[in-house]
Amino acid sequence: MSSHSSKSNESDLKSIKSLLKQLAKDFQSFSYRQLDNEVQIKELKMTKEKGESSQKSKKICSHASSSQNYDSFWGRKS
């Protein structure tokens, strides 16, 4: 009976080692995807900030341009 128990323990040990290897692979894959997602989020935030900054610049330029047009329409000098 002890030989049966020993074989069972060896089988259990092999199963546990196999599960641990698979878990390690899955964890590495998860970690890589998480890092990749964080990089993508940072890139999207930077793109969004650049877009917002560009829109603000355009609004400021547009406002300044329309102010100049208004003044020139009424014969005023800016």
Summary of the structure (lengths in Angstrom):
residues: 78
radius of gyration: 33.0
end to end distance: 102.9
largest distance: 109.3
contacts: 148
relative contact order: 0.05
helix: 92%
strand: 0%
